[in-house]
């Protein structure tokens, strides 16, 4: 009987450890508090260069995507709405397309009707941001230029707003 209790408590402990580990992975606990790496990347529509440093003093949401990522496409309209609603309060949204043809990304911007810039990303920026491998991956940068949140996977509009509002 005692063995069963010990075994089940070990399993519960292991289950709790796995749950905490998975939560840390999906919320990006390890990235929070670090200075966000600066970058300069061109907008896929205008060719204009954007740098993270030009938005110091604003909250910046950086959303890494690829053209073929369906969850990315599903959350982009929500991010566009958030951008339109909160840009007057100091929010900047930047999309960064990784491993995607700029022609395809231009089509996507026009199809969705994005108002925020979608930048042509590269391996260097993906590596600088914790080796982005899963898309969508979103970073929320505070006004001081530090990573406040790292989010792996798609989220709903309300989830993003809960993270952004306290930073504005």
C-alpha positions as CSV (number, residue, x, y, z in Angstrom):
1,X,0.0,0.0,0.0
2,X,2.8,2.4,0.9
3,X,4.5,1.6,-2.4
4,X,1.4,2.6,-4.3
5,X,1.1,5.9,-2.4
6,X,4.8,6.7,-3.0
7,X,4.6,5.7,-6.7
8,X,1.4,7.8,-7.2
9,X,2.9,10.8,-5.4
10,X,6.0,10.5,-7.6
11,X,3.8,10.4,-10.6
12,X,1.9,13.4,-9.3
13,X,5.2,15.2,-8.7
14,X,6.4,14.3,-12.2
15,X,3.0,15.4,-13.6
16,X,3.3,18.8,-11.8
17,X,6.9,19.2,-13.0
18,X,5.8,18.5,-16.6
19,X,2.9,20.9,-16.3
20,X,5.2,23.7,-15.0
21,X,7.7,22.9,-17.7
22,X,5.1,23.1,-20.5
23,X,3.7,26.3,-19.1
24,X,7.2,27.8,-19.1
25,X,7.7,26.8,-22.7
26,X,4.4,28.1,-23.9
27,X,4.6,31.5,-22.1
28,X,8.3,32.1,-22.6
29,X,9.1,32.6,-18.9
30,X,12.8,32.4,-19.7
31,X,12.8,35.4,-22.1
32,X,11.0,37.8,-19.8
33,X,13.1,40.7,-18.5
34,X,15.9,40.5,-21.1
35,X,16.7,43.4,-23.4
36,X,15.0,42.9,-26.7
37,X,17.6,42.5,-29.5
38,X,17.6,45.4,-31.9
39,X,17.2,44.8,-35.6
40,X,16.7,46.6,-38.9
41,X,14.5,45.0,-41.5
42,X,12.7,46.1,-44.6
43,X,8.9,46.3,-44.9
44,X,7.8,43.9,-47.5
45,X,5.4,46.4,-49.2
46,X,7.3,49.7,-49.1
47,X,10.9,48.6,-48.6
48,X,11.2,51.1,-45.8
49,X,13.6,50.0,-43.0
50,X,12.2,49.5,-39.5
51,X,14.3,49.2,-36.4
52,X,13.1,48.1,-33.0
53,X,15.1,51.0,-31.5
54,X,13.0,53.6,-33.3
55,X,10.0,52.5,-31.1
56,X,11.7,53.0,-27.7
57,X,9.1,54.4,-25.3
58,X,6.4,52.4,-26.9
59,X,5.1,48.9,-26.2
60,X,6.0,46.8,-29.3
61,X,4.4,43.5,-30.2
62,X,6.6,41.5,-32.6
63,X,4.8,38.6,-34.3
64,X,7.0,36.0,-36.1
65,X,5.2,34.2,-38.9
66,X,5.6,32.3,-42.1
67,X,3.4,32.4,-45.2
68,X,2.3,28.8,-44.8
69,X,1.4,29.0,-41.1
70,X,-2.4,28.7,-40.8
71,X,-2.5,29.7,-37.1
72,X,-0.5,32.8,-38.0
73,X,-3.1,33.7,-40.6
74,X,-5.9,33.2,-38.1
75,X,-4.4,35.5,-35.4
76,X,-3.2,38.3,-37.8
77,X,-6.6,39.9,-38.1
78,X,-6.9,40.0,-34.3
79,X,-3.4,41.6,-34.1
80,X,-4.5,44.1,-36.8
81,X,-7.6,45.1,-34.7
82,X,-5.4,45.4,-31.6
83,X,-3.0,47.6,-33.5
84,X,-5.8,49.9,-34.7
85,X,-7.4,50.1,-31.2
86,X,-4.2,50.7,-29.2
87,X,-1.7,52.5,-31.5
88,X,-2.9,55.9,-30.2
89,X,-2.0,54.7,-26.7
90,X,1.6,53.8,-27.5
91,X,1.4,50.3,-29.1
92,X,3.3,49.3,-32.2
93,X,2.8,46.0,-33.9
94,X,5.4,44.5,-36.2
95,X,5.1,41.3,-38.1
96,X,8.3,39.5,-39.1
97,X,8.0,36.9,-41.9
98,X,10.6,34.1,-41.7
99,X,11.5,31.6,-44.4
100,X,8.9,33.1,-46.8
101,X,8.9,34.5,-50.3
102,X,8.3,38.3,-50.1
103,X,5.8,38.0,-53.0
104,X,3.7,35.6,-51.0
105,X,4.0,37.8,-47.9
106,X,2.8,40.9,-50.0
107,X,-0.2,38.8,-51.1
108,X,-0.9,37.9,-47.5
109,X,-0.7,41.5,-46.3
110,X,-3.1,42.6,-49.0
111,X,-5.5,39.6,-48.5
112,X,-5.8,40.3,-44.7
113,X,-5.6,44.1,-45.1
114,X,-2.9,44.6,-42.5
115,X,-2.3,48.1,-41.2
116,X,0.9,47.2,-39.3
117,X,4.2,46.6,-41.1
118,X,5.2,43.1,-42.1
119,X,9.0,42.9,-42.3
120,X,11.2,40.5,-44.3
121,X,12.9,38.6,-41.6
122,X,16.1,36.5,-41.7
123,X,18.0,33.8,-39.8
124,X,19.9,36.5,-37.8
125,X,16.8,38.0,-36.3
126,X,15.2,34.6,-35.7
127,X,18.3,33.5,-33.8
128,X,18.5,36.7,-31.8
129,X,15.0,36.1,-30.5
130,X,15.6,32.8,-28.7
131,X,16.0,30.8,-32.0
132,X,12.5,31.2,-33.2
133,X,11.5,27.8,-34.6
134,X,7.8,27.6,-33.9
135,X,5.4,30.1,-35.5
136,X,3.6,32.1,-34.6
137,X,5.9,33.3,-31.8
138,X,5.1,36.6,-30.4
139,X,7.2,38.9,-28.2
140,X,5.8,41.8,-26.3
141,X,8.4,44.5,-25.6
142,X,7.9,47.0,-22.8
143,X,8.5,50.8,-23.1
144,X,12.1,50.3,-21.8
145,X,12.9,47.9,-24.5
146,X,12.8,44.7,-22.5
147,X,11.0,41.5,-23.3
148,X,7.9,41.4,-21.1
149,X,6.3,38.3,-22.7
150,X,7.2,35.5,-25.1
151,X,4.2,33.7,-26.5
152,X,4.5,30.4,-28.4
153,X,1.6,29.5,-30.6
154,X,-1.5,31.4,-31.6
155,X,-3.6,33.3,-29.1
156,X,-7.0,35.1,-29.2
157,X,-7.4,38.9,-29.1
158,X,-8.4,39.0,-25.5
159,X,-5.3,37.1,-24.4
160,X,-3.0,39.6,-26.1
161,X,-4.9,42.6,-24.7
162,X,-4.5,41.2,-21.1
163,X,-0.8,41.2,-21.6
164,X,-0.5,44.5,-23.4
165,X,-2.8,46.8,-21.4
166,X,-0.8,46.8,-18.2
167,X,2.3,47.9,-20.2
168,X,0.7,50.9,-21.9
